[in-house]
Amino acid sequence: MKMVILFVTWFYPGQPPASSQAQFNSMETCTTARESILRDAARLKSDEERKVQELRKQGTIYNPGYPTVSAVCATQ
C-alpha cells in the first residue's frame, strides 16, 4: 500500500514560513485533511478582513497580514 503525504506550509507576512507534513493511508483521507486546512485558512482570512473593516470604521489605520497556505497531497 502506498502512503500519501500531506505537505502544508503556512505563510504569514513578516514571518518565516511554517511547514509540516502528515502521512495517510489513502488519497481520500489526505484530501479531506487538505480541504479542512484550506477552509481554516479561508476562515482566518475572513476574520482578518472583518477586523480590518471594523478598525477602518473607527478611523484606525491597520495593515492586514493575511495568512496564505499551501497544502499538497502526494504519493510516496
mmCIF file of the N, C-alpha and C atoms, coordinates in Angstrom:
data_MODEL
# 
_entry.id   MODEL 
# 
loop_
_atom_site.group_PDB 
_atom_site.id 
_atom_site.type_symbol 
_atom_site.label_atom_id 
_atom_site.label_alt_id 
_atom_site.label_comp_id 
_atom_site.label_asym_id 
_atom_site.label_entity_id 
_atom_site.label_seq_id 
_atom_site.pdbx_PDB_ins_code 
_atom_site.Cartn_x 
_atom_site.Cartn_y 
_atom_site.Cartn_z 
_atom_site.occupancy 
_atom_site.B_iso_or_equiv 
_atom_site.pdbx_formal_charge 
_atom_site.auth_seq_id 
_atom_site.auth_comp_id 
_atom_site.auth_asym_id 
_atom_site.auth_atom_id 
_atom_site.pdbx_PDB_model_num 
ATOM 1   N N  . MET A 1 1  ? 0.841   -1.177 0.000  1.00 0.00 ? 1  MET A N  1 
ATOM 2   C CA . MET A 1 1  ? 0.000   0.000  0.000  1.00 0.00 ? 1  MET A CA 1 
ATOM 3   C C  . MET A 1 1  ? 0.893   1.250  0.000  1.00 0.00 ? 1  MET A C  1 
ATOM 4   N N  . LYS A 1 2  ? 0.565   2.175  -0.880 1.00 0.00 ? 2  LYS A N  1 
ATOM 5   C CA . LYS A 1 2  ? 1.324   3.425  -0.945 1.00 0.00 ? 2  LYS A CA 1 
ATOM 6   C C  . LYS A 1 2  ? 0.857   4.380  0.137  1.00 0.00 ? 2  LYS A C  1 
ATOM 7   N N  . MET A 1 3  ? 1.804   5.042  0.735  1.00 0.00 ? 3  MET A N  1 
ATOM 8   C CA . MET A 1 3  ? 1.492   6.090  1.701  1.00 0.00 ? 3  MET A CA 1 
ATOM 9   C C  . MET A 1 3  ? 1.237   7.386  0.936  1.00 0.00 ? 3  MET A C  1 
ATOM 10  N N  . VAL A 1 4  ? 0.360   8.200  1.481  1.00 0.00 ? 4  VAL A N  1 
ATOM 11  C CA . VAL A 1 4  ? 0.089   9.519  0.918  1.00 0.00 ? 4  VAL A CA 1 
ATOM 12  C C  . VAL A 1 4  ? 0.545   10.532 1.959  1.00 0.00 ? 4  VAL A C  1 
ATOM 13  N N  . ILE A 1 5  ? 1.311   11.516 1.516  1.00 0.00 ? 5  ILE A N  1 
ATOM 14  C CA . ILE A 1 5  ? 1.842   12.526 2.426  1.00 0.00 ? 5  ILE A CA 1 
ATOM 15  C C  . ILE A 1 5  ? 1.185   13.864 2.128  1.00 0.00 ? 5  ILE A C  1 
ATOM 16  N N  . LEU A 1 6  ? 0.743   14.526 3.172  1.00 0.00 ? 6  LEU A N  1 
ATOM 17  C CA . LEU A 1 6  ? 0.190   15.879 3.066  1.00 0.00 ? 6  LEU A CA 1 
ATOM 18  C C  . LEU A 1 6  ? 1.277   16.853 3.500  1.00 0.00 ? 6  LEU A C  1 
ATOM 19  N N  . PHE A 1 7  ? 1.701   17.694 2.585  1.00 0.00 ? 7  PHE A N  1 
ATOM 20  C CA . PHE A 1 7  ? 2.681   18.740 2.873  1.00 0.00 ? 7  PHE A CA 1 
ATOM 21  C C  . PHE A 1 7  ? 1.927   20.053 3.030  1.00 0.00 ? 7  PHE A C  1 
ATOM 22  N N  . VAL A 1 8  ? 2.149   20.741 4.154  1.00 0.00 ? 8  VAL A N  1 
ATOM 23  C CA . VAL A 1 8  ? 1.450   22.000 4.429  1.00 0.00 ? 8  VAL A CA 1 
ATOM 24  C C  . VAL A 1 8  ? 2.469   23.070 4.796  1.00 0.00 ? 8  VAL A C  1 
ATOM 25  N N  . THR A 1 9  ? 2.326   24.235 4.192  1.00 0.00 ? 9  THR A N  1 
ATOM 26  C CA . THR A 1 9  ? 3.158   25.383 4.548  1.00 0.00 ? 9  THR A CA 1 
ATOM 27  C C  . THR A 1 9  ? 2.262   26.601 4.721  1.00 0.00 ? 9  THR A C  1 
ATOM 28  N N  . TRP A 1 10 ? 2.387   27.234 5.899  1.00 0.00 ? 10 TRP A N  1 
ATOM 29  C CA . TRP A 1 10 ? 1.666   28.473 6.193  1.00 0.00 ? 10 TRP A CA 1 
ATOM 30  C C  . TRP A 1 10 ? 2.622   29.645 5.990  1.00 0.00 ? 10 TRP A C  1 
ATOM 31  N N  . PHE A 1 11 ? 2.124   30.673 5.319  1.00 0.00 ? 11 PHE A N  1 
ATOM 32  C CA . PHE A 1 11 ? 2.904   31.890 5.102  1.00 0.00 ? 11 PHE A CA 1 
ATOM 33  C C  . PHE A 1 11 ? 2.185   33.054 5.780  1.00 0.00 ? 11 PHE A C  1 
ATOM 34  N N  . TYR A 1 12 ? 2.866   33.714 6.690  1.00 0.00 ? 12 TYR A N  1 
ATOM 35  C CA . TYR A 1 12 ? 2.354   34.920 7.338  1.00 0.00 ? 12 TYR A CA 1 
ATOM 36  C C  . TYR A 1 12 ? 3.296   36.060 6.990  1.00 0.00 ? 12 TYR A C  1 
ATOM 37  N N  . PRO A 1 13 ? 2.769   37.216 6.581  1.00 0.00 ? 13 PRO A N  1 
ATOM 38  C CA . PRO A 1 13 ? 3.633   38.347 6.241  1.00 0.00 ? 13 PRO A CA 1 
ATOM 39  C C  . PRO A 1 13 ? 4.593   38.688 7.381  1.00 0.00 ? 13 PRO A C  1 
ATOM 40  N N  . GLY A 1 14 ? 5.845   38.876 7.032  1.00 0.00 ? 14 GLY A N  1 
ATOM 41  C CA . GLY A 1 14 ? 6.848   39.286 8.006  1.00 0.00 ? 14 GLY A CA 1 
ATOM 42  C C  . GLY A 1 14 ? 7.360   38.172 8.898  1.00 0.00 ? 14 GLY A C  1 
ATOM 43  N N  . GLN A 1 15 ? 6.972   36.926 8.615  1.00 0.00 ? 15 GLN A N  1 
ATOM 44  C CA . GLN A 1 15 ? 7.428   35.797 9.418  1.00 0.00 ? 15 GLN A CA 1 
ATOM 45  C C  . GLN A 1 15 ? 7.932   34.687 8.504  1.00 0.00 ? 15 GLN A C  1 
ATOM 46  N N  . PRO A 1 16 ? 8.836   33.854 9.003  1.00 0.00 ? 16 PRO A N  1 
ATOM 47  C CA . PRO A 1 16 ? 9.272   32.727 8.178  1.00 0.00 ? 16 PRO A CA 1 
ATOM 48  C C  . PRO A 1 16 ? 8.129   31.731 8.000  1.00 0.00 ? 16 PRO A C  1 
ATOM 49  N N  . PRO A 1 17 ? 8.109   30.994 6.899  1.00 0.00 ? 17 PRO A N  1 
ATOM 50  C CA . PRO A 1 17 ? 7.055   30.005 6.687  1.00 0.00 ? 17 PRO A CA 1 
ATOM 51  C C  . PRO A 1 17 ? 7.106   28.912 7.754  1.00 0.00 ? 17 PRO A C  1 
ATOM 52  N N  . ALA A 1 18 ? 5.951   28.351 8.059  1.00 0.00 ? 18 ALA A N  1 
ATOM 53  C CA . ALA A 1 18 ? 5.848   27.232 8.993  1.00 0.00 ? 18 ALA A CA 1 
ATOM 54  C C  . ALA A 1 18 ? 5.344   26.021 8.211  1.00 0.00 ? 18 ALA A C  1 
ATOM 55  N N  . SER A 1 19 ? 6.127   24.945 8.190  1.00 0.00 ? 19 SER A N  1 
ATOM 56  C CA . SER A 1 19 ? 5.772   23.766 7.403  1.00 0.00 ? 19 SER A CA 1 
ATOM 57  C C  . SER A 1 19 ? 5.593   22.542 8.275  1.00 0.00 ? 19 SER A C  1 
ATOM 58  N N  . SER A 1 20 ? 4.748   21.635 7.797  1.00 0.00 ? 20 SER A N  1 
ATOM 59  C CA . SER A 1 20 ? 4.565   20.350 8.460  1.00 0.00 ? 20 SER A CA 1 
ATOM 60  C C  . SER A 1 20 ? 4.127   19.326 7.425  1.00 0.00 ? 20 SER A C  1 
ATOM 61  N N  . GLN A 1 21 ? 4.172   18.075 7.824  1.00 0.00 ? 21 GLN A N  1 
ATOM 62  C CA . GLN A 1 21 ? 3.697   17.012 6.944  1.00 0.00 ? 21 GLN A CA 1 
ATOM 63  C C  . GLN A 1 21 ? 3.066   15.919 7.784  1.00 0.00 ? 21 GLN A C  1 
ATOM 64  N N  . ALA A 1 22 ? 2.143   15.179 7.162  1.00 0.00 ? 22 ALA A N  1 
ATOM 65  C CA . ALA A 1 22 ? 1.469   14.074 7.835  1.00 0.00 ? 22 ALA A CA 1 
ATOM 66  C C  . ALA A 1 22 ? 1.252   12.957 6.815  1.00 0.00 ? 22 ALA A C  1 
ATOM 67  N N  . GLN A 1 23 ? 1.269   11.727 7.279  1.00 0.00 ? 23 GLN A N  1 
ATOM 68  C CA . GLN A 1 23 ? 1.068   10.570 6.412  1.00 0.00 ? 23 GLN A CA 1 
ATOM 69  C C  . GLN A 1 23 ? -0.351  10.047 6.544  1.00 0.00 ? 23 GLN A C  1 
ATOM 70  N N  . PHE A 1 24 ? -0.895  9.577  5.422  1.00 0.00 ? 24 PHE A N  1 
ATOM 71  C CA . PHE A 1 24 ? -2.231  8.999  5.375  1.00 0.00 ? 24 PHE A CA 1 
ATOM 72  C C  . PHE A 1 24 ? -2.175  7.692  4.596  1.00 0.00 ? 24 PHE A C  1 
ATOM 73  N N  . ASN A 1 25 ? -3.183  6.837  4.821  1.00 0.00 ? 25 ASN A N  1 
ATOM 74  C CA . ASN A 1 25 ? -3.241  5.546  4.133  1.00 0.00 ? 25 ASN A CA 1 
ATOM 75  C C  . ASN A 1 25 ? -3.942  5.615  2.787  1.00 0.00 ? 25 ASN A C  1 
ATOM 76  N N  . SER A 1 26 ? -4.645  6.729  2.517  1.00 0.00 ? 26 SER A N  1 
ATOM 77  C CA . SER A 1 26 ? -5.342  6.850  1.230  1.00 0.00 ? 26 SER A CA 1 
ATOM 78  C C  . SER A 1 26 ? -5.355  8.304  0.769  1.00 0.00 ? 26 SER A C  1 
ATOM 79  N N  . MET A 1 27 ? -5.508  8.455  -0.516 1.00 0.00 ? 27 MET A N  1 
ATOM 80  C CA . MET A 1 27 ? -5.603  9.798  -1.083 1.00 0.00 ? 27 MET A CA 1 
ATOM 81  C C  . MET A 1 27 ? -6.870  10.480 -0.580 1.00 0.00 ? 27 MET A C  1 
ATOM 82  N N  . GLU A 1 28 ? -7.926  9.714  -0.374 1.00 0.00 ? 28 GLU A N  1 
ATOM 83  C CA . GLU A 1 28 ? -9.193  10.288 0.091  1.00 0.00 ? 28 GLU A CA 1 
ATOM 84  C C  . GLU A 1 28 ? -9.039  10.943 1.469  1.00 0.00 ? 28 GLU A C  1 
ATOM 85  N N  . THR A 1 29 ? -8.410  10.254 2.408  1.00 0.00 ? 29 THR A N  1 
ATOM 86  C CA . THR A 1 29 ? -8.256  10.844 3.745  1.00 0.00 ? 29 THR A CA 1 
ATOM 87  C C  . THR A 1 29 ? -7.305  12.037 3.714  1.00 0.00 ? 29 THR A C  1 
ATOM 88  N N  . CYS A 1 30 ? -6.290  11.968 2.868  1.00 0.00 ? 30 CYS A N  1 
ATOM 89  C CA . CYS A 1 30 ? -5.368  13.100 2.732  1.00 0.00 ? 30 CYS A CA 1 
ATOM 90  C C  . CYS A 1 30 ? -6.101  14.312 2.159  1.00 0.00 ? 30 CYS A C  1 
ATOM 91  N N  . THR A 1 31 ? -6.898  14.071 1.144  1.00 0.00 ? 31 THR A N  1 
ATOM 92  C CA . THR A 1 31 ? -7.645  15.157 0.510  1.00 0.00 ? 31 THR A CA 1 
ATOM 93  C C  . THR A 1 31 ? -8.636  15.789 1.494  1.00 0.00 ? 31 THR A C  1 
ATOM 94  N N  . THR A 1 32 ? -9.270  14.980 2.321  1.00 0.00 ? 32 THR A N  1 
ATOM 95  C CA . THR A 1 32 ? -10.187 15.502 3.336  1.00 0.00 ? 32 THR A CA 1 
ATOM 96  C C  . THR A 1 32 ? -9.447  16.415 4.309  1.00 0.00 ? 32 THR A C  1 
ATOM 97  N N  . ALA A 1 33 ? -8.272  15.977 4.764  1.00 0.00 ? 33 ALA A N  1 
ATOM 98  C CA . ALA A 1 33 ? -7.463  16.802 5.672  1.00 0.00 ? 33 ALA A CA 1 
ATOM 99  C C  . ALA A 1 33 ? -7.008  18.083 4.977  1.00 0.00 ? 33 ALA A C  1 
ATOM 100 N N  . ARG A 1 34 ? -6.603  17.974 3.723  1.00 0.00 ? 34 ARG A N  1 
ATOM 101 C CA . ARG A 1 34 ? -6.162  19.148 2.942  1.00 0.00 ? 34 ARG A CA 1 
ATOM 102 C C  . ARG A 1 34 ? -7.285  20.170 2.837  1.00 0.00 ? 34 ARG A C  1 
ATOM 103 N N  . GLU A 1 35 ? -8.489  19.708 2.512  1.00 0.00 ? 35 GLU A N  1 
ATOM 104 C CA . GLU A 1 35 ? -9.626  20.621 2.376  1.00 0.00 ? 35 GLU A CA 1 
ATOM 105 C C  . GLU A 1 35 ? -9.952  21.306 3.699  1.00 0.00 ? 35 GLU A C  1 
ATOM 106 N N  . SER A 1 36 ? -9.818  20.589 4.799  1.00 0.00 ? 36 SER A N  1 
ATOM 107 C CA . SER A 1 36 ? -10.054 21.172 6.118  1.00 0.00 ? 36 SER A CA 1 
ATOM 108 C C  . SER A 1 36 ? -9.054  22.292 6.412  1.00 0.00 ? 36 SER A C  1 
ATOM 109 N N  . ILE A 1 37 ? -7.810  22.070 6.064  1.00 0.00 ? 37 ILE A N  1 
ATOM 110 C CA . ILE A 1 37 ? -6.774  23.094 6.270  1.00 0.00 ? 37 ILE A CA 1 
ATOM 111 C C  . ILE A 1 37 ? -7.059  24.320 5.412  1.00 0.00 ? 37 ILE A C  1 
ATOM 112 N N  . LEU A 1 38 ? -7.458  24.103 4.175  1.00 0.00 ? 38 LEU A N  1 
ATOM 113 C CA . LEU A 1 38 ? -7.757  25.235 3.291  1.00 0.00 ? 38 LEU A CA 1 
ATOM 114 C C  . LEU A 1 38 ? -8.972  26.022 3.796  1.00 0.00 ? 38 LEU A C  1 
ATOM 115 N N  . ARG A 1 39 ? -9.953  25.324 4.369  1.00 0.00 ? 39 ARG A N  1 
ATOM 116 C CA . ARG A 1 39 ? -11.111 26.019 4.972  1.00 0.00 ? 39 ARG A CA 1 
ATOM 117 C C  . ARG A 1 39 ? -10.671 26.859 6.171  1.00 0.00 ? 39 ARG A C  1 
ATOM 118 N N  . ASP A 1 40 ? -9.761  26.314 6.978  1.00 0.00 ? 40 ASP A N  1 
ATOM 119 C CA . ASP A 1 40 ? -9.240  27.076 8.124  1.00 0.00 ? 40 ASP A CA 1 
ATOM 120 C C  . ASP A 1 40 ? -8.542  28.348 7.655  1.00 0.00 ? 40 ASP A C  1 
ATOM 121 N N  . ALA A 1 41 ? -7.758  28.232 6.593  1.00 0.00 ? 41 ALA A N  1 
ATOM 122 C CA . ALA A 1 41 ? -7.054  29.405 6.057  1.00 0.00 ? 41 ALA A CA 1 
ATOM 123 C C  . ALA A 1 41 ? -8.056  30.453 5.566  1.00 0.00 ? 41 ALA A C  1 
ATOM 124 N N  . ALA A 1 42 ? -9.102  30.011 4.888  1.00 0.00 ? 42 ALA A N  1 
ATOM 125 C CA . ALA A 1 42 ? -10.129 30.941 4.400  1.00 0.00 ? 42 ALA A CA 1 
ATOM 126 C C  . ALA A 1 42 ? -10.851 31.615 5.563  1.00 0.00 ? 42 ALA A C  1 
ATOM 127 N N  . ARG A 1 43 ? -11.115 30.865 6.628  1.00 0.00 ? 43 ARG A N  1 
ATOM 128 C CA . ARG A 1 43 ? -11.774 31.432 7.807  1.00 0.00 ? 43 ARG A CA 1 
ATOM 129 C C  . ARG A 1 43 ? -10.886 32.476 8.475  1.00 0.00 ? 43 ARG A C  1 
ATOM 130 N N  . LEU A 1 44 ? -9.598  32.180 8.604  1.00 0.00 ? 44 LEU A N  1 
ATOM 131 C CA . LEU A 1 44 ? -8.678  33.153 9.192  1.00 0.00 ? 44 LEU A CA 1 
ATOM 132 C C  . LEU A 1 44 ? -8.614  34.439 8.375  1.00 0.00 ? 44 LEU A C  1 
ATOM 133 N N  . LYS A 1 45 ? -8.593  34.285 7.050  1.00 0.00 ? 45 LYS A N  1 
ATOM 134 C CA . LYS A 1 45 ? -8.559  35.470 6.185  1.00 0.00 ? 45 LYS A CA 1 
ATOM 135 C C  . LYS A 1 45 ? -9.849  36.274 6.325  1.00 0.00 ? 45 LYS A C  1 
ATOM 136 N N  . SER A 1 46 ? -10.973 35.599 6.386  1.00 0.00 ? 46 SER A N  1 
ATOM 137 C CA . SER A 1 46 ? -12.261 36.273 6.540  1.00 0.00 ? 46 SER A CA 1 
ATOM 138 C C  . SER A 1 46 ? -12.332 37.010 7.881  1.00 0.00 ? 46 SER A C  1 
ATOM 139 N N  . ASP A 1 47 ? -11.871 36.362 8.944  1.00 0.00 ? 47 ASP A N  1 
ATOM 140 C CA . ASP A 1 47 ? -11.841 37.012 10.265 1.00 0.00 ? 47 ASP A CA 1 
ATOM 141 C C  . ASP A 1 47 ? -10.980 38.267 10.221 1.00 0.00 ? 47 ASP A C  1 
ATOM 142 N N  . GLU A 1 48 ? -9.850  38.179 9.562  1.00 0.00 ? 48 GLU A N  1 
ATOM 143 C CA . GLU A 1 48 ? -8.939  39.321 9.470  1.00 0.00 ? 48 GLU A CA 1 
ATOM 144 C C  . GLU A 1 48 ? -9.575  40.451 8.656  1.00 0.00 ? 48 GLU A C  1 
ATOM 145 N N  . GLU A 1 49 ? -10.271 40.113 7.580  1.00 0.00 ? 49 GLU A N  1 
ATOM 146 C CA . GLU A 1 49 ? -10.931 41.135 6.765  1.00 0.00 ? 49 GLU A CA 1 
ATOM 147 C C  . GLU A 1 49 ? -12.018 41.856 7.567  1.00 0.00 ? 49 GLU A C  1 
ATOM 148 N N  . ARG A 1 50 ? -12.772 41.118 8.391  1.00 0.00 ? 50 ARG A N  1 
ATOM 149 C CA . ARG A 1 50 ? -13.793 41.755 9.243  1.00 0.00 ? 50 ARG A CA 1 
ATOM 150 C C  . ARG A 1 50 ? -13.139 42.698 10.253 1.00 0.00 ? 50 ARG A C  1 
ATOM 151 N N  . LYS A 1 51 ? -12.039 42.268 10.809 1.00 0.00 ? 51 LYS A N  1 
ATOM 152 C CA . LYS A 1 51 ? -11.306 43.090 11.774 1.00 0.00 ? 51 LYS A CA 1 
ATOM 153 C C  . LYS A 1 51 ? -10.843 44.388 11.120 1.00 0.00 ? 51 LYS A C  1 
ATOM 154 N N  . VAL A 1 52 ? -10.329 44.300 9.911  1.00 0.00 ? 52 VAL A N  1 
ATOM 155 C CA . VAL A 1 52 ? -9.867  45.482 9.185  1.00 0.00 ? 52 VAL A CA 1 
ATOM 156 C C  . VAL A 1 52 ? -11.026 46.440 8.941  1.00 0.00 ? 52 VAL A C  1 
ATOM 157 N N  . GLN A 1 53 ? -12.173 45.922 8.537  1.00 0.00 ? 53 GLN A N  1 
ATOM 158 C CA . GLN A 1 53 ? -13.332 46.777 8.275  1.00 0.00 ? 53 GLN A CA 1 
ATOM 159 C C  . GLN A 1 53 ? -13.773 47.510 9.540  1.00 0.00 ? 53 GLN A C  1 
ATOM 160 N N  . GLU A 1 54 ? -13.799 46.823 10.666 1.00 0.00 ? 54 GLU A N  1 
ATOM 161 C CA . GLU A 1 54 ? -14.199 47.452 11.929 1.00 0.00 ? 54 GLU A CA 1 
ATOM 162 C C  . GLU A 1 54 ? -13.211 48.539 12.343 1.00 0.00 ? 54 GLU A C  1 
ATOM 163 N N  . LEU A 1 55 ? -11.931 48.253 12.213 1.00 0.00 ? 55 LEU A N  1 
ATOM 164 C CA . LEU A 1 55 ? -10.924 49.242 12.588 1.00 0.00 ? 55 LEU A CA 1 
ATOM 165 C C  . LEU A 1 55 ? -10.972 50.470 11.682 1.00 0.00 ? 55 LEU A C  1 
ATOM 166 N N  . ARG A 1 56 ? -11.235 50.260 10.406 1.00 0.00 ? 56 ARG A N  1 
ATOM 167 C CA . ARG A 1 56 ? -11.332 51.395 9.481  1.00 0.00 ? 56 ARG A CA 1 
ATOM 168 C C  . ARG A 1 56 ? -12.546 52.256 9.802  1.00 0.00 ? 56 ARG A C  1 
ATOM 169 N N  . LYS A 1 57 ? -13.648 51.622 10.224 1.00 0.00 ? 57 LYS A N  1 
ATOM 170 C CA . LYS A 1 57 ? -14.836 52.385 10.633 1.00 0.00 ? 57 LYS A CA 1 
ATOM 171 C C  . LYS A 1 57 ? -14.523 53.262 11.840 1.00 0.00 ? 57 LYS A C  1 
ATOM 172 N N  . GLN A 1 58 ? -13.636 52.789 12.701 1.00 0.00 ? 58 GLN A N  1 
ATOM 173 C CA . GLN A 1 58 ? -13.241 53.535 13.894 1.00 0.00 ? 58 GLN A CA 1 
ATOM 174 C C  . GLN A 1 58 ? -12.159 54.567 13.587 1.00 0.00 ? 58 GLN A C  1 
ATOM 175 N N  . GLY A 1 59 ? -11.700 54.603 12.343 1.00 0.00 ? 59 GLY A N  1 
ATOM 176 C CA . GLY A 1 59 ? -10.673 55.557 11.956 1.00 0.00 ? 59 GLY A CA 1 
ATOM 177 C C  . GLY A 1 59 ? -9.258  55.090 12.238 1.00 0.00 ? 59 GLY A C  1 
ATOM 178 N N  . THR A 1 60 ? -9.109  53.830 12.579 1.00 0.00 ? 60 THR A N  1 
ATOM 179 C CA . THR A 1 60 ? -7.791  53.274 12.859 1.00 0.00 ? 60 THR A CA 1 
ATOM 180 C C  . THR A 1 60 ? -7.174  52.748 11.566 1.00 0.00 ? 60 THR A C  1 
ATOM 181 N N  . ILE A 1 61 ? -5.921  53.095 11.348 1.00 0.00 ? 61 ILE A N  1 
ATOM 182 C CA . ILE A 1 61 ? -5.211  52.571 10.181 1.00 0.00 ? 61 ILE A CA 1 
ATOM 183 C C  . ILE A 1 61 ? -4.608  51.228 10.578 1.00 0.00 ? 61 ILE A C  1 
ATOM 184 N N  . TYR A 1 62 ? -4.856  50.237 9.762  1.00 0.00 ? 62 TYR A N  1 
ATOM 185 C CA . TYR A 1 62 ? -4.398  48.890 10.081 1.00 0.00 ? 62 TYR A CA 1 
ATOM 186 C C  . TYR A 1 62 ? -3.929  48.217 8.802  1.00 0.00 ? 62 TYR A C  1 
ATOM 187 N N  . ASN A 1 63 ? -2.750  47.620 8.864  1.00 0.00 ? 63 ASN A N  1 
ATOM 188 C CA . ASN A 1 63 ? -2.202  46.899 7.717  1.00 0.00 ? 63 ASN A CA 1 
ATOM 189 C C  . ASN A 1 63 ? -2.408  45.403 7.948  1.00 0.00 ? 63 ASN A C  1 
ATOM 190 N N  . PRO A 1 64 ? -3.342  44.801 7.221  1.00 0.00 ? 64 PRO A N  1 
ATOM 191 C CA . PRO A 1 64 ? -3.645  43.394 7.471  1.00 0.00 ? 64 PRO A CA 1 
ATOM 192 C C  . PRO A 1 64 ? -2.506  42.455 7.062  1.00 0.00 ? 64 PRO A C  1 
ATOM 193 N N  . GLY A 1 65 ? -2.414  41.362 7.758  1.00 0.00 ? 65 GLY A N  1 
ATOM 194 C CA . GLY A 1 65 ? -1.445  40.337 7.436  1.00 0.00 ? 65 GLY A CA 1 
ATOM 195 C C  . GLY A 1 65 ? -2.153  39.016 7.237  1.00 0.00 ? 65 GLY A C  1 
ATOM 196 N N  . TYR A 1 66 ? -2.730  38.835 6.072  1.00 0.00 ? 66 TYR A N  1 
ATOM 197 C CA . TYR A 1 66 ? -3.496  37.630 5.790  1.00 0.00 ? 66 TYR A CA 1 
ATOM 198 C C  . TYR A 1 66 ? -2.570  36.421 5.667  1.00 0.00 ? 66 TYR A C  1 
ATOM 199 N N  . PRO A 1 67 ? -2.969  35.306 6.267  1.00 0.00 ? 67 PRO A N  1 
ATOM 200 C CA . PRO A 1 67 ? -2.183  34.096 6.072  1.00 0.00 ? 67 PRO A CA 1 
ATOM 201 C C  . PRO A 1 67 ? -2.464  33.492 4.702  1.00 0.00 ? 67 PRO A C  1 
ATOM 202 N N  . THR A 1 68 ? -1.475  32.848 4.158  1.00 0.00 ? 68 THR A N  1 
ATOM 203 C CA . THR A 1 68 ? -1.611  32.094 2.919  1.00 0.00 ? 68 THR A CA 1 
ATOM 204 C C  . THR A 1 68 ? -1.132  30.690 3.225  1.00 0.00 ? 68 THR A C  1 
ATOM 205 N N  . VAL A 1 69 ? -1.797  29.697 2.648  1.00 0.00 ? 69 VAL A N  1 
ATOM 206 C CA . VAL A 1 69 ? -1.406  28.315 2.924  1.00 0.00 ? 69 VAL A CA 1 
ATOM 207 C C  . VAL A 1 69 ? -1.244  27.547 1.626  1.00 0.00 ? 69 VAL A C  1 
ATOM 208 N N  . SER A 1 70 ? -0.275  26.666 1.624  1.00 0.00 ? 70 SER A N  1 
ATOM 209 C CA . SER A 1 70 ? -0.078  25.731 0.536  1.00 0.00 ? 70 SER A CA 1 
ATOM 210 C C  . SER A 1 70 ? -0.245  24.338 1.127  1.00 0.00 ? 70 SER A C  1 
ATOM 211 N N  . ALA A 1 71 ? -1.124  23.529 0.541  1.00 0.00 ? 71 ALA A N  1 
ATOM 212 C CA . ALA A 1 71 ? -1.361  22.163 1.035  1.00 0.00 ? 71 ALA A CA 1 
ATOM 213 C C  . ALA A 1 71 ? -1.442  21.225 -0.158 1.00 0.00 ? 71 ALA A C  1 
ATOM 214 N N  . VAL A 1 72 ? -0.587  20.196 -0.161 1.00 0.00 ? 72 VAL A N  1 
ATOM 215 C CA . VAL A 1 72 ? -0.491  19.284 -1.301 1.00 0.00 ? 72 VAL A CA 1 
ATOM 216 C C  . VAL A 1 72 ? -0.437  17.850 -0.807 1.00 0.00 ? 72 VAL A C  1 
ATOM 217 N N  . CYS A 1 73 ? -1.254  16.975 -1.405 1.00 0.00 ? 73 CYS A N  1 
ATOM 218 C CA . CYS A 1 73 ? -1.179  15.540 -1.137 1.00 0.00 ? 73 CYS A CA 1 
ATOM 219 C C  . CYS A 1 73 ? -0.325  14.899 -2.222 1.00 0.00 ? 73 CYS A C  1 
ATOM 220 N N  . ALA A 1 74 ? 0.602   14.049 -1.820 1.00 0.00 ? 74 ALA A N  1 
ATOM 221 C CA . ALA A 1 74 ? 1.472   13.376 -2.785 1.00 0.00 ? 74 ALA A CA 1 
ATOM 222 C C  . ALA A 1 74 ? 1.698   11.934 -2.362 1.00 0.00 ? 74 ALA A C  1 
ATOM 223 N N  . THR A 1 75 ? 1.804   11.047 -3.343 1.00 0.00 ? 75 THR A N  1 
ATOM 224 C CA . THR A 1 75 ? 2.094   9.646  -3.035 1.00 0.00 ? 75 THR A CA 1 
ATOM 225 C C  . THR A 1 75 ? 3.595   9.450  -2.907 1.00 0.00 ? 75 THR A C  1 
ATOM 226 N N  . GLN A 1 76 ? 3.945   8.528  -2.060 1.00 0.00 ? 76 GLN A N  1 
ATOM 227 C CA . GLN A 1 76 ? 5.356   8.260  -1.789 1.00 0.00 ? 76 GLN A CA 1 
ATOM 228 C C  . GLN A 1 76 ? 5.856   7.160  -2.665 1.00 0.00 ? 76 GLN A C  1 
# 
